[in-house]
Amino acid sequence: MTEGNFVDYVKIQVSSGKGGQGSSHLHREKFIEKGGPDGGDGGRGGHVIIRGSSNLWTLLHLKFKRHARAGHGGHGSKSRSTGADGEDVYLDVPLGTVVKDSETDETLFEITDDGEEQIIAQGGRGGLGNWHFKNSRNQTPRYAQPGEDLEENRITLELKVLADVGLVGFPNVGKSTLLSVVSAAKPKIADYEFTTLKPNLGIVEYRDYKTFVMADIPGIIEGAAEGKGLGHYFLRHIERNSILLFLIPADAKDIRKQYDILLDELKRYNPEMLDKERMIAISKSDMLDDELQAEMKVQLDKELPIQYMFISSVAQKGIMELKDKLWKMLND
């Protein structure tokens, strides 16, 4: 998936259909002068329904959709015939989509399962035909109910990427390069900060045809939790990842300090993120010789509170071992 095709935020005006009007028809037939009321009910208006689809990874198909309008219910007719229901409108969204009220910013619901359906705008009920109102006092009611009015809402769809492993790190530490090596994804890679502005997803092939999903999250900077550098747009995609893989380059001045800063940004954005499984991958380790790596390992064993390993995407160093560890963490 190319960066330009990844859309994770859209606003749509949704309108359900009006309910059909009930009929006030009186039965007329040859040799039957006063057949009584036989007006049918109106059909219900169409719903606007949000539906989850595991085949979608982005909201791109909804980017230019400004309105979603369901059909109106048909009117009732003679012989107690009920009007046709209005046509429902389905908005298919990727799993991990959060639906919010655009006016209040209140979260209405989240779509996390394939085929899950939630009505976002309820169609109006059809009105009752006049035969419902017949009684001993009023044998020939000449009135019927109008259908209920439609519902209108302005909604915001926010995609939070659903992935097994999320790559977390500062800009330009090699997240995109790692994703391109372990999967068929082709993210934009360059030697400057913020090359990645949208998350990239890749299917990582493991042993015996097993797979898991890895997400390259755009680089975090200090202050991201307060929205600095599009922080909120980046951080929300990490919420749904099962495992957080922190990428810190081998040439970092202080590996423990970088890890603490990243962890603090996640904590300030959402403390529940600290409950996720975490691991550190020290990238660009092809620049280390065996002696220097051994010295760093002695130091890091004392400093780092979680498991870590040295990798190099360019030299393919430690990549299979990394997959092994991630797979074990996912299945434990």
URTA-V803645 format. One line per field, one symbol per residue. ss: DSSP state (a for helix, b for strand, c for the rest). psi: psi as a letter, one per 40 degrees, with the letter a starting at -180 (. if undefined). burial: # if it has 9 or more other ideal C-beta (glycine too) atoms within 8 Angstrom, else .. A space follows every 10 residues. Layout:
ss = ???
psi = ???
burial = ???
This chain:
ss = ccaaacccbb bbbbbccccc cccccbccbc cbccccbccc cccccccbbb bbbcccccca aaccccbbbc ccccccbccc bcccccccbb bbbbccbbbb bcccccbbbb bcccccbbbb bcccccccca aaaccccccc cccccccccc cbbbbbbbbc ccccbbbbcc ccccaaaaaa aabccccccc cccccccccb bbbbbcaaac bbbbbbcccc cccaaacccc aaaaaaaacc ccbbbbbbbc ccccaaaaaa aaaaaaaaac aaaaacbbbb bbbcaaacca aaaaaaaaaa aaaccccbbb cbccccbcaa aaaaaaaaaa ac
psi = hiddehhehi hihhhaiiii iiifihhhih ehdgeihfhi iiiiiiihhh hiheeieied eedehdihhi iiiiiiaiff hhiiiihihh hhiihehhhi hddeehhdii heihehhhhd hhiiiiiiie ddehaddgdg hfiiiiiiii hhihihhhhh hhidhhhhii ifeedddddd deaeigihhi fiifdheiih iihhhaifei iihhhhhihi iheddeehff ddddddeede hdhhhhhhid eidhdddddd dddddddddh dedeeihiih hhifeeehid dddddddddd dddheiiiih ihddefhedd dddddddddd e.
burial = #.#..##### ########## #######... ....###### ########## ###..#.##. .#..#..### ########.# ###.##.##. #.######## #......#.. #....##### #.######## #.##.....# #..#.###.# ########## ########## ########## ###.#.#... ...###..## ####.#.... .######### #.###..... ########## #.######## ....##.##. ###.###.#. ..#..#.### #####..#.. ..#..##..# ...#...### ###...###. .##.###.## ..
